[in-house]
Amino acid sequence: MIGLTDVEVRKLDPQGRLLIPSDWRREVLGGSSEVVIMKFKDHIRVTPLARRSLTEFFDVVEVDVEPEAFIDYHRLRAALMGKKYEIH
């Protein structure tokens, strides 16, 4: 495994809970207490829930729309939906 730094064998308690060592939680989760649990056919993976700001993606969106369409919301919406804009 790439990035593997430590291994421990742990038992689940009778309710199926797993205790993650506190130093691992501090190091990997920071101040968060939320994780994502993924079930695969042969294993279970627990990873930190990465909350990301949508603003990270603002510069990544590309659309094939004429710049003039951005002046009017209705025109932009029609262009994005692939419809012809008609003035009423």
VENVEN-V177224 format. One record per residue. RES is the residue in one letter. SS is DSSP state (h for helix, s for strand, l for the rest). D_FIRST is the distance of its C-alpha to the first C-alpha in Angstrom with 2 decimals. Layout:
res=RES ss=SS d_first=D_FIRST
res=RES ss=SS d_first=D_FIRST
This chain:
res=M ss=l d_first=0.00
res=I ss=l d_first=3.76
res=G ss=l d_first=6.33
res=L ss=l d_first=5.80
res=T ss=l d_first=9.48
res=D ss=l d_first=11.10
res=V ss=l d_first=11.44
res=E ss=l d_first=14.83
res=V ss=l d_first=16.63
res=R ss=l d_first=19.13
res=K ss=l d_first=22.01
res=L ss=l d_first=23.31
res=D ss=l d_first=26.91
res=P ss=l d_first=29.68
res=Q ss=l d_first=29.36
res=G ss=l d_first=25.65
res=R ss=l d_first=24.60
res=L ss=l d_first=21.51
res=L ss=l d_first=21.97
res=I ss=l d_first=19.30
res=P ss=l d_first=20.01
res=S ss=h d_first=22.27
res=D ss=h d_first=20.55
res=W ss=h d_first=17.29
res=R ss=h d_first=19.64
res=R ss=h d_first=21.47
res=E ss=h d_first=18.56
res=V ss=h d_first=16.62
res=L ss=h d_first=19.60
res=G ss=l d_first=22.35
res=G ss=l d_first=25.61
res=S ss=l d_first=24.47
res=S ss=l d_first=24.49
res=E ss=l d_first=23.39
res=V ss=s d_first=20.11
res=V ss=s d_first=19.30
res=I ss=s d_first=18.61
res=M ss=s d_first=17.47
res=K ss=s d_first=18.29
res=F ss=l d_first=16.80
res=K ss=l d_first=18.38
res=D ss=l d_first=16.03
res=H ss=l d_first=14.27
res=I ss=s d_first=15.07
res=R ss=s d_first=13.20
res=V ss=s d_first=14.90
res=T ss=s d_first=14.74
res=P ss=s d_first=17.48
res=L ss=l d_first=20.42
res=A ss=l d_first=20.89
res=R ss=l d_first=24.62
res=R ss=l d_first=25.58
res=S ss=l d_first=29.06
res=L ss=h d_first=30.54
res=T ss=h d_first=32.18
res=E ss=h d_first=28.92
res=F ss=h d_first=29.69
res=F ss=h d_first=33.41
res=D ss=h d_first=33.25
res=V ss=h d_first=31.06
res=V ss=l d_first=33.52
res=E ss=l d_first=35.56
res=V ss=l d_first=38.63
res=D ss=l d_first=41.31
res=V ss=l d_first=44.26
res=E ss=l d_first=47.27
res=P ss=h d_first=47.30
res=E ss=h d_first=50.65
res=A ss=h d_first=49.09
res=F ss=h d_first=47.44
res=I ss=h d_first=50.92
res=D ss=l d_first=51.65
res=Y ss=h d_first=49.23
res=H ss=h d_first=50.91
res=R ss=h d_first=50.79
res=L ss=h d_first=47.10
res=R ss=h d_first=46.32
res=A ss=h d_first=48.36
res=A ss=h d_first=46.61
res=L ss=h d_first=43.14
res=M ss=l d_first=44.31
res=G ss=l d_first=45.79
res=K ss=l d_first=49.33
res=K ss=l d_first=52.41
res=Y ss=l d_first=53.63
res=E ss=l d_first=57.27
res=I ss=l d_first=59.43
res=H ss=l d_first=61.56
